[in-house]
Amino acid sequence: MVIAIDRGADYVYNGKSYQCPIDLSVSLLSGRWKTSILCKLLTGKKRYGELKKLIPEVNHKMLTEQLRELEDAGIVSREVYPVVPPKVEYELTELGEALRPAICSLEKWGKRFQTENPSDSTRVSNR
């Protein structure tokens, strides 16, 4: 993982340039299942099968892909145990653990948003 500040205001990660650190952060955490994975790992180490059961809507390919991206970014660590059948555990790294306050703030904001903007399928947009 290489993060470097380039040309003053640009942030560069894996050869891609971002205008601000928020763009970089959102890019690293974007993905349909990454936030769900992070929320589940906030409670501690999880085996792959546990994550799959905790997030039943995700398919095998997407869970594996999202976990690899989080691992490549240094947010999640993966430990493989030399046993049969293979045992693989995932947990937040120190960098991933540093996301805890942000995730908790987003959770609080999401609850507030849901309370103030209840879902109403009959609501019609005037756009």
DSSP file with accessible surface (Angstrom, degrees, kcal/mol):
  #  RESIDUE AA STRUCTURE BP1 BP2  ACC     N-H-->O    O-->H-N    N-H-->O    O-->H-N    TCO  KAPPA ALPHA  PHI   PSI    X-CA   Y-CA   Z-CA
    1    1 A M              0   0  121      0, 0.0     2,-0.5     0, 0.0    72,-0.1   0.000 360.0 360.0 360.0 124.2    0.0    0.0    0.0
    2    2 A V        +     0   0  103      2,-0.0    12,-0.8     0, 0.0     2,-0.5  -0.983 360.0 177.0-128.4 119.8    1.5    3.3   -1.1
    3    3 A I  E     +A   13   0A  85     -2,-0.5     2,-0.4    10,-0.2    10,-0.2  -0.993  12.4 169.1-120.6 126.2   -0.2    6.6   -0.4
    4    4 A A  E     -A   12   0A  49      8,-2.0     8,-2.5    -2,-0.5     2,-0.5  -0.990  34.9-125.7-138.6 145.6    1.6    9.8   -1.4
    5    5 A I  E     -A   11   0A 115     -2,-0.4     2,-0.4     6,-0.2     6,-0.2  -0.796  35.2-173.5 -88.7 128.7    0.8   13.4   -1.7
    6    6 A D  E  >  -A   10   0A  71      4,-2.1     4,-1.1    -2,-0.5    -2,-0.0  -0.978  56.6  -2.8-130.0 136.9    1.5   14.6   -5.2
    7    7 A R  T  4 S-     0   0  179     -2,-0.4     2,-1.7     1,-0.2     3,-0.3   0.871 111.9 -78.4  53.7  41.9    1.4   18.2   -6.7
    8    8 A G  T  4 S+     0   0   62      1,-0.2    -1,-0.2    -3,-0.1    -2,-0.0  -0.487 124.9  31.0  80.7 -83.2    0.1   19.8   -3.5
    9    9 A A  T  4 S+     0   0   63     -2,-1.7    -1,-0.2    -4,-0.1     2,-0.2   0.586  97.4  96.4 -92.9 -11.6   -3.6   19.1   -3.3
   10   10 A D  E  <  -A    6   0A  14     -4,-1.1    -4,-2.1    -3,-0.3     2,-0.4  -0.560  56.0-156.2 -83.1 144.4   -3.7   15.7   -5.1
   11   11 A Y  E     -AB   5  18A  62      7,-3.1     7,-3.4    -2,-0.2     2,-0.4  -0.970  11.9-158.2-115.8 133.0   -3.7   12.4   -3.2
   12   12 A V  E     +AB   4  17A  32     -8,-2.5    -8,-2.0    -2,-0.4     2,-0.4  -0.946  16.8 169.8-120.1 131.7   -2.4    9.4   -5.1
   13   13 A Y  E >  S-AB   3  16A  16      3,-2.4     3,-2.1    -2,-0.4   -10,-0.2  -0.979  74.9 -13.8-139.9 125.4   -3.1    5.7   -4.3
   14   14 A N  T 3  S-     0   0  117    -12,-0.8     3,-0.1    -2,-0.4   -11,-0.1   0.873 128.6 -53.1  51.0  41.1   -2.2    2.9   -6.6
   15   15 A G  T 3  S+     0   0   74      1,-0.2     2,-0.4     0, 0.0    -1,-0.3   0.430 113.9 114.6  81.1  -2.3   -1.6    5.3   -9.5
   16   16 A K  E <   -B   13   0A 124     -3,-2.1    -3,-2.4     2,-0.0     2,-0.3  -0.861  58.3-138.1-105.4 138.2   -5.0    7.0   -9.2
   17   17 A S  E     -B   12   0A  50     -2,-0.4     2,-0.4    -5,-0.2    -5,-0.2  -0.737  15.1-167.3 -98.5 139.2   -5.2   10.7   -8.2
   18   18 A Y  E     -B   11   0A  25     -7,-3.4    -7,-3.1    -2,-0.3     4,-0.0  -0.956  21.6-139.2-124.2 144.8   -7.8   12.1   -5.8
   19   19 A Q  S    S+     0   0  124     -2,-0.4    -1,-0.1    -9,-0.2    -7,-0.1   0.760  84.6   4.6 -75.4 -27.3   -8.6   15.7   -5.2
   20   20 A C  S  > S-     0   0   43     -9,-0.1     4,-1.7     1,-0.1     3,-0.3  -0.975  78.2-102.7-152.3 163.8   -8.9   15.4   -1.4
   21   21 A P  H  > S+     0   0   62      0, 0.0     4,-2.6     0, 0.0     5,-0.1   0.795 118.3  60.1 -64.0 -24.2   -8.5   12.8    1.3
   22   22 A I  H  > S+     0   0  118      2,-0.2     4,-3.0     1,-0.2     5,-0.3   0.925 103.1  50.9 -68.5 -42.2  -12.3   12.3    1.5
   23   23 A D  H  > S+     0   0   75     -3,-0.3     4,-2.3     2,-0.2    -1,-0.2   0.921 112.0  47.9 -57.5 -44.0  -12.4   11.2   -2.2
   24   24 A L  H  X S+     0   0   13     -4,-1.7     4,-2.4     2,-0.2    -2,-0.2   0.947 112.8  48.1 -62.4 -47.0   -9.6    8.8   -1.4
   25   25 A S  H  X S+     0   0   61     -4,-2.6     4,-1.8     1,-0.2    -2,-0.2   0.931 112.5  47.3 -60.9 -47.9  -11.4    7.4    1.7
   26   26 A V  H  X S+     0   0   90     -4,-3.0     4,-1.2     1,-0.2    -1,-0.2   0.907 110.9  52.9 -62.9 -39.1  -14.7    7.0   -0.1
   27   27 A S  H  < S+     0   0   35     -4,-2.3     3,-0.4    -5,-0.3    -1,-0.2   0.922 109.3  48.5 -62.2 -43.3  -13.0    5.3   -3.0
   28   28 A L  H  < S+     0   0   33     -4,-2.4    -1,-0.2     1,-0.2    -2,-0.2   0.832 119.1  39.1 -66.0 -31.8  -11.3    2.8   -0.6
   29   29 A L  H  < S+     0   0   36     -4,-1.8     6,-0.3    -5,-0.2    -1,-0.2   0.473  90.2 110.6 -99.1  -3.7  -14.6    2.0    1.1
   30   30 A S     <  +     0   0   64     -4,-1.2     2,-0.2    -3,-0.4     3,-0.1  -0.420  38.4  98.6 -73.7 149.8  -16.9    2.1   -1.9
   31   31 A G  S >> S-     0   0   35     -2,-0.1     3,-0.7     1,-0.1     4,-0.6  -0.315  80.6-100.4 137.4 136.6  -18.3   -1.2   -2.9
   32   32 A R  T 34 S+     0   0  160      1,-0.2     4,-0.2    -2,-0.2    -1,-0.1   0.797 117.6  27.2 -52.8 -33.6  -21.7   -2.7   -2.2
   33   33 A W  T 3> S+     0   0   26      2,-0.1     4,-2.5    29,-0.1    -1,-0.2   0.525  92.4  92.1-113.3  -5.3  -20.5   -4.9    0.7
   34   34 A K  H <> S+     0   0    9     -3,-0.7     4,-2.7     1,-0.2     5,-0.2   0.916  89.8  47.0 -62.2 -43.4  -17.4   -3.3    2.2
   35   35 A T  H  X S+     0   0   75     -4,-0.6     4,-2.5    -6,-0.3    -1,-0.2   0.903 112.4  50.9 -67.7 -35.7  -19.2   -1.3    4.8
   36   36 A S  H  > S+     0   0   36     -4,-0.2     4,-2.1     2,-0.2    -1,-0.2   0.923 111.1  48.9 -63.7 -43.4  -21.2   -4.4    5.8
   37   37 A I  H  X S+     0   0    0     -4,-2.5     4,-2.2     1,-0.2    -2,-0.2   0.941 111.8  48.7 -60.3 -47.6  -18.0   -6.4    6.1
   38   38 A L  H  X S+     0   0    2     -4,-2.7     4,-1.2     1,-0.2    -2,-0.2   0.908 109.0  52.7 -61.3 -42.5  -16.4   -3.7    8.2
   39   39 A C  H  < S+     0   0   61     -4,-2.5     4,-0.4     1,-0.2     3,-0.4   0.911 111.0  47.3 -60.1 -41.3  -19.4   -3.5   10.5
   40   40 A K  H >< S+     0   0   73     -4,-2.1     3,-0.9     1,-0.2    -1,-0.2   0.872 111.0  51.3 -68.7 -36.1  -19.3   -7.2   11.1
   41   41 A L  H >< S+     0   0    3     -4,-2.2     3,-1.6     1,-0.2    51,-0.4   0.664  90.2  78.4 -77.9 -14.1  -15.5   -7.1   11.8
   42   42 A L  T 3< S+     0   0   25     -4,-1.2    -1,-0.2    -3,-0.4    -2,-0.2   0.784  91.9  54.4 -62.0 -24.4  -15.9   -4.3   14.3
   43   43 A T  T <  S-     0   0  112     -3,-0.9    -1,-0.3    -4,-0.4     2,-0.2   0.470 124.3 -86.6 -89.5  -2.1  -17.0   -7.0   16.8
   44   44 A G  S <  S-     0   0   31     -3,-1.6    -1,-0.3    -4,-0.1    46,-0.1  -0.703  70.3 -12.8 130.0-179.6  -13.9   -9.1   16.2
   45   45 A K        -     0   0   87     -2,-0.2     2,-0.4    -3,-0.1    46,-0.2  -0.210  57.1-169.9 -54.6 141.9  -12.3  -11.8   14.0
   46   46 A K  E     -C   90   0B  22     44,-2.6    44,-3.1     4,-0.0     2,-0.1  -0.998  19.0-130.5-137.7 142.1  -14.5  -13.7   11.7
   47   47 A R  E  >  -C   89   0B 102     -2,-0.4     4,-2.2    42,-0.2     3,-0.2  -0.485  35.9-107.0 -79.8 160.0  -14.0  -16.7    9.5
   48   48 A Y  H  > S+     0   0   50     40,-1.2     4,-2.5     1,-0.2     5,-0.2   0.923 121.0  51.1 -54.4 -48.3  -15.1  -16.5    5.9
   49   49 A G  H  > S+     0   0   37      1,-0.2     4,-2.2     2,-0.2    -1,-0.2   0.855 107.5  53.4 -60.4 -35.8  -18.1  -18.7    6.5
   50   50 A E  H  > S+     0   0   87     -3,-0.2     4,-2.4     2,-0.2    -1,-0.2   0.925 109.3  48.2 -63.4 -46.1  -19.2  -16.5    9.5
   51   51 A L  H  X S+     0   0    0     -4,-2.2     4,-1.7     1,-0.2    -2,-0.2   0.913 110.1  52.5 -60.4 -42.5  -19.1  -13.4    7.3
   52   52 A K  H  < S+     0   0   62     -4,-2.5    -1,-0.2     1,-0.2    -2,-0.2   0.911 112.0  45.6 -61.2 -40.9  -21.1  -15.2    4.6
   53   53 A K  H  < S+     0   0  178     -4,-2.2    -1,-0.2     1,-0.2    -2,-0.2   0.866 112.4  50.6 -70.0 -35.9  -23.8  -16.1    7.1
   54   54 A L  H  < S+     0   0   78     -4,-2.4    -1,-0.2     1,-0.3    -2,-0.2   0.727 120.4  35.7 -73.8 -23.1  -23.8  -12.6    8.6
   55   55 A I  S >< S+     0   0    4     -4,-1.7     3,-1.6    -5,-0.2    -1,-0.3  -0.634  72.4 167.6-126.2  70.6  -24.2  -11.1    5.1
   56   56 A P  T 3   +     0   0   79      0, 0.0    -1,-0.1     0, 0.0    -2,-0.1   0.756  68.7  64.8 -63.5 -21.6  -26.4  -13.7    3.4
   57   57 A E  T 3  S+     0   0  138     -3,-0.1     2,-0.2    -4,-0.1    -4,-0.1   0.723  84.7  88.4 -74.1 -20.4  -27.2  -11.4    0.4
   58   58 A V  S <  S-     0   0    1     -3,-1.6     2,-0.2    -6,-0.2    -3,-0.1  -0.570  73.4-136.0 -82.0 139.3  -23.6  -11.3   -0.8
   59   59 A N     >  -     0   0   88     -2,-0.2     4,-2.5     1,-0.1     5,-0.2  -0.509  26.2-104.1 -89.4 167.1  -22.4  -14.0   -3.2
   60   60 A H  H  > S+     0   0  125      1,-0.2     4,-2.6     2,-0.2     5,-0.2   0.907 117.8  51.0 -55.9 -47.3  -19.1  -15.9   -2.8
   61   61 A K  H  > S+     0   0  138      1,-0.2     4,-2.5     2,-0.2    -1,-0.2   0.925 113.3  44.0 -60.1 -46.7  -17.4  -14.0   -5.7
   62   62 A M  H  > S+     0   0   48      2,-0.2     4,-2.9     1,-0.2     5,-0.3   0.899 112.7  50.9 -70.1 -39.5  -18.3  -10.5   -4.4
   63   63 A L  H  X S+     0   0    0     -4,-2.5     4,-2.5     2,-0.2     5,-0.2   0.951 113.3  46.1 -62.5 -45.3  -17.5  -11.3   -0.7
   64   64 A T  H  X S+     0   0   21     -4,-2.6     4,-2.4    -5,-0.2    -2,-0.2   0.930 114.4  48.2 -61.8 -44.6  -14.1  -12.6   -1.8
   65   65 A E  H  X S+     0   0   70     -4,-2.5     4,-2.2    -5,-0.2    -2,-0.2   0.930 113.1  46.3 -63.6 -45.5  -13.4   -9.6   -4.1
   66   66 A Q  H  X S+     0   0    5     -4,-2.9     4,-2.2     1,-0.2    -1,-0.2   0.902 112.2  50.9 -67.3 -39.2  -14.4   -7.1   -1.5
   67   67 A L  H  X S+     0   0    1     -4,-2.5     4,-2.5    -5,-0.3    -1,-0.2   0.914 110.0  50.5 -63.4 -41.6  -12.3   -8.8    1.2
   68   68 A R  H  X S+     0   0  149     -4,-2.4     4,-3.1    -5,-0.2    -2,-0.2   0.904 109.7  50.0 -63.4 -41.6   -9.3   -8.8   -1.1
   69   69 A E  H  X S+     0   0   73     -4,-2.2     4,-1.7     2,-0.2    -1,-0.2   0.914 112.1  47.3 -64.2 -41.8   -9.7   -5.1   -1.9
   70   70 A L  H  <>S+     0   0    1     -4,-2.2     5,-2.4     2,-0.2     6,-1.2   0.889 114.0  48.7 -66.4 -36.3   -9.9   -4.3    1.9
   71   71 A E  H ><5S+     0   0   65     -4,-2.5     3,-1.6     4,-0.2    -2,-0.2   0.933 108.9  52.1 -67.5 -44.9   -6.9   -6.5    2.5
   72   72 A D  H 3<5S+     0   0  111     -4,-3.1    -1,-0.2     1,-0.3    -2,-0.2   0.840 108.4  52.3 -60.1 -32.5   -4.9   -4.8   -0.3
   73   73 A A  T 3<5S-     0   0    4     -4,-1.7    -1,-0.3    -5,-0.2    -2,-0.2   0.528 116.2-116.5 -81.2  -6.8   -5.7   -1.4    1.2
   74   74 A G  T < 5S+     0   0   24     -3,-1.6    22,-0.5    -4,-0.3    21,-0.4   0.646  87.2 111.9  81.9  15.7   -4.4   -2.6    4.6
   75   75 A I  S   <S+     0   0    9     -5,-2.4    18,-2.2     1,-0.2     2,-0.4   0.801  78.2  32.4 -90.2 -32.5   -7.8   -2.2    6.3
   76   76 A V  E    S-D   92   0B   2     -6,-1.2     2,-0.3    16,-0.3    -2,-0.3  -0.953  71.4-147.5-126.2 142.7   -8.4   -5.9    6.8
   77   77 A S  E     -D   91   0B  43     14,-3.4    14,-1.8    -2,-0.4     2,-0.5  -0.843   7.5-152.0-109.1 152.2   -5.9   -8.7    7.5
   78   78 A R  E     -D   90   0B 109     -2,-0.3     2,-0.5    12,-0.2    12,-0.2  -0.987   7.6-168.3-124.8 125.7   -6.3  -12.3    6.4
   79   79 A E  E     -D   89   0B  86     10,-2.9    10,-2.6    -2,-0.5     2,-0.5  -0.975   4.2-161.3-119.3 125.5   -4.8  -15.2    8.3
   80   80 A V  E     -D   88   0B  75     -2,-0.5     8,-0.2     8,-0.2    -2,-0.0  -0.908   7.7-151.6-105.8 127.5   -4.7  -18.7    6.8
   81   81 A Y  E     -D   87   0B  58      6,-3.2     2,-2.4    -2,-0.5     6,-1.0  -0.822  21.2-122.2 -99.2 137.0   -4.2  -21.6    9.1
   82   82 A P  S    S+     0   0  133      0, 0.0     2,-0.3     0, 0.0    -1,-0.0  -0.423  71.0 114.5 -79.5  69.7   -2.5  -24.8    7.7
   83   83 A V        -     0   0   76     -2,-2.4     4,-0.2     4,-0.1    -2,-0.1  -0.893  68.9 -87.5-131.1 165.0   -5.3  -27.2    8.4
   84   84 A V  S    S+     0   0  147     -2,-0.3     3,-0.0     2,-0.1     0, 0.0  -0.982 116.9  32.8-118.8 125.1   -7.7  -29.3    6.4
   85   85 A P  S    S-     0   0   97      0, 0.0    -1,-0.1     0, 0.0    -2,-0.1   0.645 115.8-105.6 -68.4 160.6  -10.2  -28.0    5.6
   86   86 A P        -     0   0   98      0, 0.0     2,-0.5     0, 0.0    -2,-0.1  -0.204  30.3-151.9 -58.2 140.8   -8.5  -24.6    5.3
   87   87 A K  E     + D   0  81B  62     -6,-1.0    -6,-3.2    -4,-0.2     2,-0.4  -0.979  15.7 179.9-117.0 123.7   -9.3  -22.1    8.0
   88   88 A V  E     - D   0  80B  23     -2,-0.5   -40,-1.2    -8,-0.2     2,-0.4  -0.992   4.6-169.5-127.1 129.9   -9.2  -18.4    7.1
   89   89 A E  E     -CD  47  79B  31    -10,-2.6   -10,-2.9    -2,-0.4     2,-0.4  -0.949   4.3-159.2-120.2 144.7   -9.9  -15.6    9.5
   90   90 A Y  E     +CD  46  78B  15    -44,-3.1   -44,-2.6    -2,-0.4     2,-0.3  -0.930  17.5 161.7-119.8 143.4  -10.3  -11.9    8.8
   91   91 A E  E     - D   0  77B  70    -14,-1.8   -14,-3.4    -2,-0.4     2,-0.2  -0.980  42.6 -89.0-153.1 162.4   -9.9   -9.0   11.2
   92   92 A L  E     - D   0  76B  15    -51,-0.4   -16,-0.3    -2,-0.3   -17,-0.1  -0.498  38.7-138.6 -71.2 139.8   -9.5   -5.3   11.1
   93   93 A T     >  -     0   0   36    -18,-2.2     4,-3.1    -2,-0.2     5,-0.2  -0.286  37.1 -91.4 -81.2-179.7   -5.9   -4.1   11.1
   94   94 A E  H  > S+     0   0  181      2,-0.2     4,-1.5     1,-0.2   -19,-0.1   0.919 133.0  49.8 -60.3 -40.4   -4.8   -1.1   13.2
   95   95 A L  H  4 S+     0   0   87    -21,-0.4     4,-0.3     2,-0.2    -1,-0.2   0.917 112.2  47.2 -64.6 -41.4   -5.6    1.1   10.2
   96   96 A G  H >4 S+     0   0    0    -22,-0.5     3,-1.8   -21,-0.2     4,-0.3   0.901 107.9  55.3 -66.3 -40.1   -9.0   -0.6    9.9
   97   97 A E  H >< S+     0   0   75     -4,-3.1     3,-1.9     1,-0.3    -1,-0.2   0.837  96.3  66.3 -62.6 -30.5   -9.6   -0.2   13.6
   98   98 A A  T 3< S+     0   0   69     -4,-1.5     4,-0.4     1,-0.3    -1,-0.3   0.676  90.7  65.8 -66.0 -14.7   -9.0    3.5   13.2
   99   99 A L  T <> S+     0   0   38     -3,-1.8     4,-2.9    -4,-0.3     5,-0.3   0.610  74.3  94.8 -78.8 -13.4  -12.2    3.6   11.1
  100  100 A R  H <> S+     0   0   87     -3,-1.9     4,-2.9    -4,-0.3     5,-0.2   0.899  83.8  46.2 -49.2 -51.3  -14.3    2.7   14.1
  101  101 A P  H  > S+     0   0   86      0, 0.0     4,-2.3     0, 0.0    -1,-0.2   0.914 114.9  48.1 -61.6 -38.2  -15.2    6.3   15.1
  102  102 A A  H  > S+     0   0   50     -4,-0.4     4,-2.5    -3,-0.2    -2,-0.2   0.923 112.9  47.4 -67.3 -42.6  -16.1    7.2   11.5
  103  103 A I  H  X S+     0   0   20     -4,-2.9     4,-2.5     2,-0.2    -1,-0.2   0.926 112.4  49.7 -65.0 -42.3  -18.2    4.0   11.1
  104  104 A C  H  X S+     0   0   56     -4,-2.9     4,-2.4    -5,-0.3    -1,-0.2   0.900 111.1  49.9 -63.4 -39.0  -20.0    4.7   14.3
  105  105 A S  H  X S+     0   0   78     -4,-2.3     4,-2.7    -5,-0.2    -2,-0.2   0.911 111.0  48.9 -65.1 -41.5  -20.6    8.3   13.2
  106  106 A L  H  X S+     0   0  113     -4,-2.5     4,-2.8     2,-0.2    -2,-0.2   0.890 110.1  52.0 -65.5 -37.9  -22.0    7.1    9.9
  107  107 A E  H  X S+     0   0  107     -4,-2.5     4,-2.3     2,-0.2    -2,-0.2   0.947 111.4  46.4 -61.9 -46.8  -24.2    4.6   11.7
  108  108 A K  H  X S+     0   0  161     -4,-2.4     4,-2.2     1,-0.2    -2,-0.2   0.923 113.8  48.6 -61.3 -44.3  -25.6    7.4   14.0
  109  109 A W  H  X S+     0   0  151     -4,-2.7     4,-3.1     1,-0.2    -1,-0.2   0.918 109.8  52.3 -64.1 -41.2  -26.1    9.7   10.9
  110  110 A G  H  X S+     0   0   32     -4,-2.8     4,-2.6     1,-0.2    -1,-0.2   0.899 109.4  49.0 -61.9 -41.0  -27.9    6.9    9.0
  111  111 A K  H  X S+     0   0  129     -4,-2.3     4,-2.1     2,-0.2    -1,-0.2   0.920 113.0  47.7 -64.3 -42.1  -30.3    6.3   11.9
  112  112 A R  H  X S+     0   0  151     -4,-2.2     4,-2.7     2,-0.2     5,-0.2   0.932 111.8  49.9 -63.9 -45.6  -31.0   10.0   12.1
  113  113 A F  H  X S+     0   0   96     -4,-3.1     4,-2.0     1,-0.2    -2,-0.2   0.931 110.4  49.9 -58.7 -45.7  -31.6   10.2    8.4
  114  114 A Q  H  < S+     0   0  106     -4,-2.6    -1,-0.2     1,-0.2    -2,-0.2   0.897 112.2  48.3 -61.8 -38.9  -34.0    7.2    8.5
  115  115 A T  H  < S+     0   0  113     -4,-2.1    -1,-0.2     1,-0.2    -2,-0.2   0.914 117.6  40.3 -66.5 -42.9  -35.9    8.8   11.3
  116  116 A E  H  < S+     0   0  111     -4,-2.7    -2,-0.2     1,-0.2    -1,-0.2   0.674 125.6  36.3 -82.0 -17.3  -36.2   12.2    9.6
  117  117 A N  S  < S-     0   0   63     -4,-2.0    -1,-0.2    -5,-0.2    -2,-0.1  -0.543  80.4-167.3-134.0  67.8  -36.8   10.8    6.1
  118  118 A P        -     0   0   76      0, 0.0     2,-0.2     0, 0.0    -3,-0.1  -0.240  33.1-101.2 -60.5 143.9  -39.0    7.7    6.5
  119  119 A S        +     0   0  106     -5,-0.1     2,-0.4     2,-0.0    -5,-0.0  -0.455  43.9 176.6 -66.2 132.0  -39.2    5.5    3.4
  120  120 A D    >   -     0   0   79     -2,-0.2     3,-1.7    -3,-0.1    -1,-0.0  -0.862  18.7-167.0-141.8 103.6  -42.5    6.1    1.6
  121  121 A S  T 3  S+     0   0  120     -2,-0.4    -1,-0.1     1,-0.3    -2,-0.0   0.677  89.7  59.2 -67.1 -14.6  -42.9    4.2   -1.7
  122  122 A T  T 3  S+     0   0  107      2,-0.1    -1,-0.3     0, 0.0     2,-0.2   0.581  78.8 110.0 -89.7  -7.8  -45.9    6.4   -2.5
  123  123 A R    <   -     0   0  140     -3,-1.7     2,-0.5     1,-0.0    -3,-0.1  -0.467  57.5-153.7 -69.1 133.8  -43.9    9.6   -2.4
  124  124 A V        -     0   0  115     -2,-0.2     2,-0.2     2,-0.0    -2,-0.1  -0.924  11.1-128.2-114.3 131.7  -43.4   11.1   -5.8
  125  125 A S        -     0   0   78     -2,-0.5     0, 0.0     1,-0.1     0, 0.0  -0.516   5.6-151.2 -76.4 142.1  -40.5   13.2   -6.7
  126  126 A N              0   0  161     -2,-0.2    -1,-0.1     0, 0.0    -2,-0.0   0.001 360.0 360.0 -99.3  26.5  -41.2   16.6   -8.3
  127  127 A R              0   0  272      0, 0.0    -2,-0.0     0, 0.0     0, 0.0  -0.400 360.0 360.0 -79.4 360.0  -38.0   16.7  -10.3
